[in-house]
Amino acid sequence: MITTDPRTMNLVALGMAKVTYGALQILRRHLGNDLELALIGFAVVMRTRRDLFQIVEKHGLNDGTIAKISSERGFYTSINEIHRYTGINRATVRRKLGRLQTLNIVEKIEGDKWHLVDFSHGEKARPAIMLRELLQNYMAITNKLESLLPEEIHPIMGTTLEELGSLEAKALLDGEVASKITRKLEVKH
């Protein structure tokens, strides 16, 4: 159930439609009319970054976890790994990674090693602007829903990642991180 009160279900459904539509419009503005390009771009994020949310959920947000988060440099991914993660065929993944490279979002290092282009805090790089817009869209609408329907939204806001289960898009988990370290796929900058 989206809401415990059937009288407010339309408002909550509209809020989610606004979040989703707004996000799709932002992606379209930055990446064009190519949803697969966005999926592959975000898949690169998910396959090159440790799942920091799990670290925070396990240890809390404190100086130690913040230091760990800020020291993260990420890992390399490959066409095959992105193909397996998204289900999009390898030829399409290869073409879309090339397009993301042209947009200066990802870079190819050697062979089939890809990673995100790093940008500095506050830099006006395309990925930074796009992510800020996505966050602003999400926060504005969810904050409005929370202020209008606190008793409806609070139980959902308290959902843990573990409770989310298969709905959660997971970044690299501990075993996957260990495997990438063993295979020497750490980004060294």
C-alpha positions in Angstrom: 0.0 0.0 0.0 1.4 3.4 -0.9 -0.5 5.0 2.0 -2.4 3.9 5.0 -5.2 6.4 4.2 -7.0 5.8 0.9 -8.1 9.5 0.9 -4.5 10.6 0.4 -3.4 7.9 -2.1 -3.8 10.2 -5.1 -1.6 12.9 -3.5 1.2 10.4 -2.8 0.9 8.8 -6.3 1.0 12.3 -7.8 4.1 13.1 -5.7 5.9 9.9 -7.0 4.8 10.8 -10.6 6.3 14.3 -10.2 9.6 12.9 -8.8 9.9 10.3 -11.6 8.8 12.7 -14.4 11.1 15.4 -13.1 14.0 13.0 -13.0 13.3 11.8 -16.5 13.1 15.4 -17.8 16.5 16.2 -16.1 18.1 13.2 -17.6 16.7 14.1 -21.0 18.0 17.7 -20.7 21.5 16.4 -19.9 21.7 13.2 -21.9 19.1 13.6 -24.7 16.3 11.2 -25.5 18.2 8.1 -24.7 17.0 6.3 -21.6 19.5 3.4 -22.1 22.3 6.0 -22.0 21.1 7.1 -18.6 20.7 3.5 -17.4 24.2 2.6 -18.5 25.7 5.8 -17.0 24.1 5.0 -13.6 25.1 1.4 -13.9 28.7 2.6 -14.2 28.2 4.4 -10.9 26.8 1.3 -9.3 29.5 -1.0 -10.6 32.5 1.4 -9.8 31.4 2.5 -6.3 31.3 0.7 -3.0 27.7 0.7 -1.5 28.4 3.5 1.0 24.8 3.5 2.2 25.4 0.0 3.6 28.5 1.3 5.5 26.5 4.2 7.0 23.6 1.9 7.8 25.9 -0.5 9.6 28.2 2.0 11.4 26.2 5.3 11.4 27.3 8.6 10.0 30.3 9.6 12.0 33.8 10.9 11.5 35.1 7.4 10.7 32.5 6.7 8.0 32.8 10.2 6.6 36.6 9.7 6.3 36.0 6.3 4.6 33.5 7.8 2.2 35.8 10.7 1.3 38.8 8.4 0.7 36.9 6.2 -1.8 38.4 6.3 -5.3 36.2 3.7 -6.9 36.9 0.8 -9.2 37.0 0.0 -12.9 34.1 -1.7 -14.7 33.8 -3.4 -18.1 31.4 -3.7 -20.9 30.6 -7.2 -19.8 29.9 -6.2 -16.2 27.6 -3.4 -17.3 25.9 -5.8 -19.7 25.3 -8.3 -16.9 24.1 -5.6 -14.5 21.6 -4.0 -16.9 20.7 -6.8 -19.3 21.4 -4.5 -22.2 23.4 -6.2 -25.0 27.2 -5.7 -25.1 27.2 -3.9 -28.5 24.8 -1.3 -27.2 26.7 -1.0 -23.9 29.9 -0.4 -25.9 28.3 2.3 -28.1 26.7 4.0 -25.1 29.9 4.0 -23.1 31.5 5.7 -26.1 28.8 8.4 -26.0 29.2 8.8 -22.2 33.0 9.2 -22.9 32.2 11.9 -25.4 30.1 13.7 -22.8 33.1 13.5 -20.4 31.1 11.4 -17.9 33.2 8.2 -18.1 36.7 7.4 -19.4 38.3 4.4 -20.8 41.7 3.6 -19.4 43.1 0.6 -21.1 41.5 -2.4 -22.8 38.1 -2.7 -21.4 38.6 -0.7 -18.1 36.0 2.1 -17.6 35.4 4.5 -14.7 33.7 7.7 -13.9 35.5 11.0 -14.7 36.3 12.6 -11.4 35.2 16.2 -10.7 35.9 18.5 -7.9 33.4 19.6 -5.2 31.5 22.7 -6.6 32.8 22.1 -10.2 30.3 22.9 -12.9 30.8 19.6 -14.6 27.8 18.0 -16.4 27.5 15.1 -14.0 27.6 17.3 -11.0 25.0 19.7 -12.3 22.7 16.8 -13.3 23.1 15.1 -9.9 22.3 18.4 -8.1 19.2 18.9 -10.2 18.0 15.3 -9.6 18.5 15.8 -5.8 16.7 19.1 -5.8 13.8 17.6 -7.7 13.6 14.7 -5.3 14.0 16.7 -2.1 11.5 19.4 -3.0 8.7 16.9 -3.7 9.4 14.5 -0.8 9.8 17.4 1.6 6.4 18.7 0.5 4.8 15.3 0.9 6.4 14.9 4.3 5.0 18.3 5.5 1.5 17.6 4.1 1.3 14.0 5.2 3.7 13.3 8.0 1.7 10.4 9.5 1.6 8.8 6.0 5.2 9.3 5.0 7.1 8.6 8.2 6.7 4.8 8.2 8.0 4.7 4.6 10.9 7.1 5.4 11.9 4.7 8.1 12.4 1.8 5.7 15.9 0.4 5.9 17.9 -0.8 2.9 17.5 -4.4 4.2 13.7 -4.0 4.2 13.8 -2.6 0.7 15.1 -6.0 -0.4 15.1 -6.5 -4.2 13.8 -3.0 -4.9 17.1 -1.6 -3.8 19.6 -0.8 -6.6 22.8 -2.0 -5.0 26.3 -0.6 -5.7 29.3 -2.8 -5.0 28.9 -5.0 -2.0 31.8 -6.2 0.2 32.4 -9.4 -1.7 32.3 -7.6 -5.0 34.8 -5.0 -3.6 37.1 -7.7 -2.4 36.9 -9.4 -5.9 37.8 -6.1 -7.6 40.7 -5.5 -5.3 42.0 -9.0 -5.9 41.7 -8.4 -9.7 43.5 -5.1 -9.3 40.6 -3.0 -10.5 41.0 -0.2 -7.9 41.2 3.3 -9.4 44.5 4.9 -8.2 44.6 8.7 -8.5 
